[in-house]
Amino acid sequence: MEATTEEIRARNDATIESWKEHLDLMIPVAIELGRTRLTAAAILELETQAIVQLQRSTGEGVDVLADNQRLARGEIVMIEDRTGIRINEISERGN
């Protein structure tokens, strides 16, 4: 038997309430544009202006990570003179 929207919302509210005293904890979040692997020799040869090729194309966006777990995917946006992330997708738990 599937839960109704109201039942799911009530469970979520109960979970949030049980964590209420912890909700102000600061959690480091990383924005990852891409990853690659380099040999130790290649790393030692890096110089200013060097280009490191990533395994992700420019259209794939960025990952939002906490504790090395993907929370969301987004795209880089400019807000006046600052850079930000527009969240396009929230990841399912464990992805």
DRENKOL-523186 format. One record per residue (C-alpha): chain; x, y, z; residue number from 1; residue in one letter. Coordinates in steps of 0.02 Angstrom, whole numbers, plus 32768, in hexadecimal, padded with zeros to 4 digits. Example, Ala and Ser with C-alpha at 12.3 -4.5 7.8 and 13.67 -1.06 7.14 Angstrom:
2
+-------+------+------+------+-----+-----+
| chain |    X |    Y |    Z |   n | res |
+-------+------+------+------+-----+-----+
|     A | 8267 | 7F1F | 8186 |   1 |   A |
|     A | 82AC | 7FCB | 8165 |   2 |   S |
+-------+------+------+------+-----+-----+
END
This chain:
95
+-------+------+------+------+-----+-----+
| chain |    X |    Y |    Z |   n | res |
+-------+------+------+------+-----+-----+
|     A | 8000 | 8000 | 8000 |   1 |   M |
|     A | 804B | 80A6 | 7FCA |   2 |   E |
|     A | 804D | 8139 | 8041 |   3 |   A |
|     A | 7FE6 | 81D2 | 8016 |   4 |   T |
|     A | 8034 | 827B | 7FFB |   5 |   T |
|     A | 7FF4 | 82B3 | 80A5 |   6 |   E |
|     A | 8042 | 821B | 80FB |   7 |   E |
|     A | 80E9 | 823A | 80A5 |   8 |   I |
|     A | 80E3 | 82F3 | 80D5 |   9 |   R |
|     A | 80B9 | 82C6 | 818A |  10 |   A |
|     A | 814D | 824D | 8193 |  11 |   R |
|     A | 81C1 | 82CF | 8146 |  12 |   N |
|     A | 8184 | 8353 | 81C2 |  13 |   D |
|     A | 81A2 | 82DA | 8252 |  14 |   A |
|     A | 8252 | 82B5 | 8213 |  15 |   T |
|     A | 8279 | 836F | 8203 |  16 |   I |
|     A | 8233 | 838F | 82B1 |  17 |   E |
|     A | 82A2 | 8306 | 82FB |  18 |   S |
|     A | 833B | 8358 | 82AC |  19 |   W |
|     A | 8307 | 840A | 82D9 |  20 |   K |
|     A | 8391 | 8427 | 835A |  21 |   E |
|     A | 8413 | 83F1 | 82D8 |  22 |   H |
|     A | 83D5 | 8457 | 8244 |  23 |   L |
|     A | 844D | 84E8 | 8268 |  24 |   D |
|     A | 84E8 | 847A | 8257 |  25 |   L |
|     A | 855E | 84BA | 81D2 |  26 |   M |
|     A | 8584 | 8435 | 814F |  27 |   I |
|     A | 860E | 844E | 80CE |  28 |   P |
|     A | 85C8 | 8447 | 801E |  29 |   V |
|     A | 8634 | 8433 | 7F82 |  30 |   A |
|     A | 8607 | 845E | 7ECF |  31 |   I |
|     A | 865B | 83E7 | 7E57 |  32 |   E |
|     A | 8672 | 8413 | 7DA1 |  33 |   L |
|     A | 86C5 | 836D | 7D77 |  34 |   G |
|     A | 8749 | 82ED | 7DA2 |  35 |   R |
|     A | 87DA | 829F | 7D48 |  36 |   T |
|     A | 886D | 8230 | 7D70 |  37 |   R |
|     A | 8921 | 8263 | 7D54 |  38 |   L |
|     A | 89C2 | 8206 | 7D6F |  39 |   T |
|     A | 8A39 | 8247 | 7DF3 |  40 |   A |
|     A | 8AB0 | 827A | 7D65 |  41 |   A |
|     A | 8A26 | 82DE | 7D0E |  42 |   A |
|     A | 89FC | 8338 | 7DB1 |  43 |   I |
|     A | 8AB3 | 8366 | 7DCB |  44 |   L |
|     A | 8AB9 | 83AC | 7D1A |  45 |   E |
|     A | 8A26 | 8423 | 7D33 |  46 |   L |
|     A | 8A51 | 84D9 | 7D16 |  47 |   E |
|     A | 89F6 | 857E | 7D1C |  48 |   T |
|     A | 897A | 858B | 7C8B |  49 |   Q |
|     A | 8976 | 84CC | 7C78 |  50 |   A |
|     A | 88CF | 8481 | 7C47 |  51 |   I |
|     A | 888E | 83E6 | 7C9D |  52 |   V |
|     A | 880B | 838D | 7C36 |  53 |   Q |
|     A | 8773 | 8350 | 7C96 |  54 |   L |
|     A | 8708 | 82B8 | 7C70 |  55 |   Q |
|     A | 8669 | 8321 | 7C6D |  56 |   R |
|     A | 862E | 8391 | 7BDF |  57 |   S |
|     A | 8601 | 8447 | 7BFC |  58 |   T |
|     A | 8547 | 8426 | 7BE6 |  59 |   G |
|     A | 853D | 83A7 | 7C73 |  60 |   E |
|     A | 853D | 8427 | 7D00 |  61 |   G |
|     A | 8586 | 8411 | 7DAD |  62 |   V |
|     A | 8568 | 83A0 | 7E44 |  63 |   D |
|     A | 8540 | 83E2 | 7EF1 |  64 |   V |
|     A | 8596 | 8371 | 7F71 |  65 |   L |
|     A | 8595 | 835D | 802E |  66 |   A |
|     A | 8602 | 82D9 | 807E |  67 |   D |
|     A | 8632 | 82A2 | 7FCE |  68 |   N |
|     A | 857B | 8274 | 7FAB |  69 |   Q |
|     A | 851D | 82C8 | 7F1D |  70 |   R |
|     A | 848A | 832B | 7F5E |  71 |   L |
|     A | 8459 | 8384 | 7EBF |  72 |   A |
|     A | 848B | 83B6 | 7E10 |  73 |   R |
|     A | 848A | 8466 | 7DD0 |  74 |   G |
|     A | 84D1 | 84E5 | 7D5A |  75 |   E |
|     A | 8548 | 8575 | 7D77 |  76 |   I |
|     A | 84F6 | 8621 | 7D73 |  77 |   V |
|     A | 8539 | 86D1 | 7D86 |  78 |   M |
|     A | 84E1 | 8742 | 7E03 |  79 |   I |
|     A | 8528 | 87F1 | 7DED |  80 |   E |
|     A | 85E1 | 87DA | 7E14 |  81 |   D |
|     A | 85CC | 8732 | 7E6C |  82 |   R |
|     A | 85BF | 867F | 7E33 |  83 |   T |
|     A | 8533 | 860D | 7E6E |  84 |   G |
|     A | 84DF | 8568 | 7E49 |  85 |   I |
|     A | 842D | 8553 | 7E0B |  86 |   R |
|     A | 83EC | 84AB | 7E4B |  87 |   I |
|     A | 839A | 8449 | 7DBF |  88 |   N |
|     A | 8389 | 839D | 7E0F |  89 |   E |
|     A | 8387 | 8359 | 7EBF |  90 |   I |
|     A | 83DB | 82AF | 7ECB |  91 |   S |
|     A | 8385 | 8217 | 7F12 |  92 |   E |
|     A | 83CE | 81D8 | 7FB5 |  93 |   R |
|     A | 846B | 8171 | 7F9B |  94 |   G |
|     A | 8495 | 81B1 | 7EEA |  95 |   N |
+-------+------+------+------+-----+-----+
END
